[in-house]
Structures are given as structure tokens and as C-alpha cells.
């Protein structure tokens, strides 16, 4: 099963990994470590809460006006 992952730099080092389909979140020192951890956490989540995927999330960006 192919799912989405959003990775962001963690304030203390490494990366935070988030799966939007399930809401699982983990972290790791490297991108590979964060993705491996996310895969493990998501697998455990899916054992308890099976998921029927209708479509993939749309990842986009938006701007927030700058405040003076």
C-alpha cells in the first residue's frame, strides 16, 4: 500500500514525518530513519484501524500576508 508522507525539519534536529491518511506522526535523525519509523507506526495503526483509501491527499502551498 502506498501512502503519503510529509517531512519537516525538527527544531531539535532530524525530521518529523506525518502521514495525512492516518494521522500518524513520528520522527528520525535522517529522512530514511523518519520514513522507516513512519512506516512502522502506520502499520501498527492500520492493524487496529483498517483504511479504505478513496484517493490521495493533495499537497499544495498557500501564502499568508505579511504583517507590518
N, C-alpha and C positions, 0 to 999 in steps of 0.2 A: 504494500500500500504506500503510495507516495503522498506525503503531506507537506505543508508549508512550514518554513522556519524563518523567523525574523531575529537577526542577531544585532545587538547593540553593544558598544564598549561598556564595560562595567566601571563604575567610579574607582573601585579599589584595584583593578587590573582584570585582565581577561575579558570574557564576553558573557552577556546574558542572552539566553536563547529562549524564544517564545514560539509556541505552536498555536496559531489562531483557531484551528479547527476544534481543538480540545481545551485550550486554555492552559496547557501545561507549560511551565517555565522552569528552566534550570540555568546553570552557568558552568563555565570551564575556563581554564587558563588560556587555551587556544581555541580557534574556530572548530577544529576537528574534535577536541575534547568536549566543547559545548554541544556540538551536534550529536556526539555519541551519548552524552548524558541525556539530551532531549529525547533521543530515540528510546532509551531505556525507560525514562519516565512516562513517555507517551504510550509505550507498550503496556506498562502496568496500568495506566489509566484505562486503556481500551479493553483490558481484561475485565474490568468492573463495569465500564460504561461503553458498550459497543457503539460504533458510529456508522451511520449510513451517510456517505458523502454525496451531496447533491451537486456540488460544483466547487471550484477552487476559490479561495478568497482573492479579492482584487487588492493588490498593494499599490498604493499611489502616494502622492505627497500633496501638501497644501501649505499655503503661506498664512502667517499671522502678521497683521500690520504691526510695524514697529511703533513703539510708544516713545514719545519725546521726553 
